[in-house]
Amino acid sequence: MLRKQDKMTLHVKKEFERMQLQLAPIIRKSTIYSFISIPLLSFALFNLFLFLFNGELPIQDFTIAIAIFCLMGAFGLALFKESMHKNKEFIDSSITYIKDRIATSSYVPDQAKERYLHDIKEDPRQVFWVFQQFLEQEERIKRLDEIDD
């Protein structure tokens, strides 16, 4: 996992912030869809449950209300599913950004880049940890280059 953010170096923090800024629109859409879908779906399901399983009310009198709650539930479910797709898009975009960033680094040797890209391919769940390791190595190499100059 990532180290705590307060222990990250400035270089690593800035790079993660840069990635976050690029991916912010996807996260924002996913969050909005989730915040709308969950209450909408909950409200619709709760009211449908009350209408359908309450024996005192004749269902024929509330057909329009039941249809509206069904539509609300379907819309809420569609938004929730879209939110899940946006989350997957966020992960895929993150991995793409990280792979591109590693591949275009001019400081880290090609052999190390290939190792980092291989690690990402082997275990995509560790992508942020691998990226952090890459950034730390890149920063060390930059510092050594500055000392040598």
N, C-alpha and C positions, 0 to 999 in steps of 0.2 A: 504494500500500500504506500501511498504518498506519506512523506513525513509531514509533521504538523507545519502549517503554513508559516508560523513564526520562526521555524528553523530553516526555511528555504532561503536560499541566497536571493539577492535582488534580481540577478539575471534570470533565474528560474521563475520567480514571481512575475516578472515582466512578460516573459514568454507565455506563461499560462494566461495572463490577462489579455495578451494579444490574441490568443486562440479564443478566449471567452468572448471578446468583442466581435470576432468574426462569426461566432456561432450563436450570438445572442438572439437574433431574430427567430431562429428555430426554437430555442428554449422558451422565448416569450410566447410564441403561438401555442406550443404544447401546454404551457402553464395556463394560458387563458382557456383553452379547450377543456382542460381538466377541471378548472374552477367552475366552468359553466355546466359541464356534463354531469358531474357527480351530484350536485343538488337537484338538477333537473330530473335525472334518472331516479333518484331517491324519492322525490316528491311524487313522480308519476307512479312508481311502484307502490308506494304507501297508499295513495288514493285508489289505485286499482284494487289493491287488496281490500280496502274498506268497502268499496262498491260491490265487488264480486263475492266476498265471503260474509257480508253482513246480511243475514237472512230476513231482516225487517224491510229492506228496500226492494221494490220490484225493479228488476234490471231493465225492463222495457222503458221505464220512464227516464232512465239515465243513459240511454244509448249514445247520445251526443257527447255527454261528459266522459263516458268510457272511451269513446273514439278519440277525444281530445287528449286524454291521459295516455292512451296508447301511442298517439303521435308524439307526445312529449317524451315518452320513454324511448321511442325509436330514435328521435332526434338526439336525446342525451346519449344513447348508446353509440350512435354514429359519431358524435363529437368525441366520446371516450376512445373509440377505435382510431379516429384521426389523431388524437393525442398520442396514442401508442405508436402510430406510424411516425409521428414527428420525433418521438424519443429515439426510435430506431434510426431515423435520418440524422439526428444529432450524433449518435454513436458512430455511424458510418462517416459522417463529415469530420468528426474528431480524429478518427483513425487516418483518414485521407490527409488531413492537415498535418498530422504528426509524421506520417510517412514522407510527405513532400518536404517537410522541414528537415528531417534527418537526411534525406537524399540530397538536398541542396546546400548542406553545410560545407563550408570551405575549410573549416578548421579541423574537423574530425577525419582521421584517415579512412580510406574506403573500406578497409577490412573491418574496422569498428562499426562503420555505418551498416555494412552487410549483416553483422552480428545483431545489431539493434533491430533492423528490419526483419531478420529471421525470428528474433524473440517475439516481435509483435505478431508475426504470422502464426507462430506456434501457439501462443496464448494471448488472444486479443483482450482477455480480461485484465491483463497486467499492462495494458498499453500506457497508462498514465505513469506508472512506476518506471517503465522502461524509458519513457520520454524524459522523466525527471533525471534518471541516470545519465542519459545522453546529454542533457543540458548541463549537468554538473561537469561531465567530462569536457564538453566544449568550453565551458568557462575556465577550467583548469588549463587547457591548452592555450586559450587566449591570454591568460595571465602569464604563462611561461613565454609566449611570443613577445609580450610587452617587456618582460624582464630581459630577454635576449637582445632586444633592440636598444 
